[in-house]
Structure formats: C-alpha cells, structure tokens
Amino acid sequence: QVQLVESGGGTVQPGGSLRLSCAASGSIFSIDAMGWYRQAPGKQRELVAAITRGGTTNYTHSVKGRFTISRDSAKKVYLQMNSLKPEDSAVYYCDAVGRMATLTPFVSWGQGTQVTVSS
C-alpha cells in the first residue's frame, strides 16, 4: 500500500501565504507524478497543480502566478500558496501516481487538509 500524509493547512487572511506538504510512503517502486487537488463545499474536486518525475509542472488557470508546486525528493511534494483569496478556501488533497514495488500501478490520495482564507 501507498500512504500520503499532508500537512500545512490552516486559516489565513486574504493576501497571506501557506505552504502545504505531502509525503508518500510504502512499497513504492516509482512515482510518475504528484499533484494537489481541492474541493470546496458543493463543488467538484479540481486539479490545482501537478508535477511529473521529470519536473514538468501544470497549474489550473486561477492559481497561475500565485501557487508553486515543487518536489525535493521522489516522494515529497509541496504547494506554496501566495496571495491567497477567499475563493481558494477548500480541502486540499495530495495525490500520487506510480508503481508499487511489485510494479503494480497505483493512484493514491491523502486524507486532505483544510485551507480557509478569511478576514
């Protein structure tokens, strides 16, 4: 099994910053990509940002220029969120796609961390 543990959520005022972290563990052979999704009440889960093993990044339009996704190892990913807006409030989920030690493909999700932007 593959486990993802997120941290770094919280409450911040508009214009503030937060940094989310996600660490993967388990019998992992390789991780091809990791990403961050978010889901606000009454809305569908949406991709916020993703990064491949090779370092290619992808962002949803609404966060471009404000959020930065990065990896400092094969199993850890961060989301630096600056200039936060109330509409960024949501539960943020980390996900990872790769292969387990048995070479079985996997897609795993973290438990989610709440981000609230409010004055």
C-alpha positions as CSV (number, residue, x, y, z in Angstrom):
1,Q,0.0,0.0,0.0
2,V,1.0,3.6,-0.5
3,Q,0.2,6.3,2.0
4,L,0.1,10.0,1.5
5,V,0.2,12.4,4.5
6,E,-0.5,16.0,4.0
7,S,0.3,18.9,6.4
8,G,0.3,22.7,6.4
9,G,-3.3,23.7,6.1
10,G,-4.9,26.4,8.2
11,T,-6.6,29.7,8.3
12,V,-5.1,32.8,6.8
13,Q,-6.2,36.3,5.9
14,P,-6.6,37.3,2.2
15,G,-3.3,38.1,0.7
16,G,-1.5,35.7,3.0
17,S,0.5,32.6,2.3
18,L,0.5,28.9,3.3
19,R,2.7,26.0,2.4
20,L,1.3,22.5,2.0
21,S,3.5,19.4,2.3
22,C,2.7,15.9,1.2
23,A,4.9,12.8,1.9
24,A,4.5,9.4,0.3
25,S,5.4,6.2,2.0
26,G,5.0,2.5,1.4
27,S,6.3,-0.1,-1.0
28,I,6.9,2.3,-3.9
29,F,9.0,1.5,-6.9
30,S,8.5,4.8,-8.6
31,I,6.2,7.9,-8.6
32,D,5.5,9.3,-12.0
33,A,3.6,12.4,-10.9
34,M,2.3,14.0,-7.8
35,G,-0.4,16.7,-7.6
36,W,-2.7,18.8,-5.5
37,Y,-6.4,18.9,-5.9
38,R,-9.0,20.9,-4.0
39,Q,-12.7,20.6,-3.2
40,A,-14.9,23.4,-1.9
41,P,-18.3,22.7,-0.4
42,G,-20.8,22.0,-3.1
43,K,-18.2,21.9,-5.9
44,Q,-16.4,19.2,-7.7
45,R,-12.8,18.3,-6.9
46,E,-10.4,20.1,-9.2
47,L,-6.8,19.9,-10.1
48,V,-4.8,22.7,-8.7
49,A,-1.2,21.8,-9.7
50,A,0.8,18.8,-10.7
51,I,4.4,17.9,-11.2
52,T,6.0,15.0,-13.0
53,R,9.0,13.0,-12.1
54,G,10.9,15.0,-14.7
55,G,9.9,18.3,-13.2
56,T,7.2,19.4,-15.6
57,T,4.5,21.4,-13.9
58,N,0.9,22.2,-14.7
59,Y,-1.4,24.7,-12.9
60,T,-5.1,25.5,-13.2
61,H,-5.5,29.0,-14.6
62,S,-6.9,30.6,-11.4
63,V,-3.7,29.9,-9.4
64,K,-1.0,30.6,-12.0
65,G,1.5,33.2,-10.7
66,R,0.3,32.7,-7.1
67,F,0.9,29.0,-6.4
68,T,4.1,27.0,-6.9
69,I,4.4,23.2,-6.8
70,S,7.8,21.6,-6.1
71,R,9.4,18.3,-5.1
72,D,12.5,17.9,-3.0
73,S,12.6,14.1,-3.4
74,A,10.9,11.4,-5.3
75,K,8.3,11.1,-2.5
76,K,7.7,14.6,-1.2
77,V,5.8,17.4,-2.8
78,Y,5.0,21.0,-1.7
79,L,2.5,23.6,-2.7
80,Q,3.5,27.2,-1.9
81,M,0.4,29.3,-2.0
82,N,0.8,33.1,-2.0
83,S,-1.7,36.0,-2.4
84,L,-4.4,33.7,-1.2
85,K,-8.0,34.6,-1.9
86,P,-11.3,33.6,-0.2
87,E,-12.1,31.5,-3.3
88,D,-9.0,29.4,-2.6
89,S,-10.7,28.1,0.5
90,A,-11.2,24.3,0.2
91,V,-10.0,21.0,1.4
92,Y,-6.7,20.3,-0.4
93,Y,-5.8,16.7,-1.4
94,C,-2.5,15.3,-2.4
95,D,-2.3,12.5,-5.0
96,A,0.4,10.4,-6.4
97,V,0.5,8.1,-9.5
98,G,3.2,5.5,-10.0
99,R,4.1,1.8,-9.5
100,M,4.5,-0.2,-6.3
101,A,7.5,-2.4,-5.6
102,T,5.6,-5.2,-7.3
103,L,5.3,-2.9,-10.4
104,T,1.6,-2.8,-9.9
105,P,0.3,0.7,-10.9
106,F,-1.2,2.8,-8.2
107,V,-3.1,6.0,-7.6
108,S,-3.2,7.2,-4.0
109,W,-4.8,10.1,-2.2
110,G,-4.1,11.8,1.0
111,Q,-6.7,12.5,3.7
112,G,-7.0,16.2,2.9
113,T,-6.1,19.3,4.7
114,Q,-8.4,22.3,5.2
115,V,-7.3,25.7,3.8
116,T,-9.5,28.7,4.9
117,V,-8.9,32.2,3.6
118,S,-10.9,34.7,5.6
119,S,-10.6,38.1,7.2
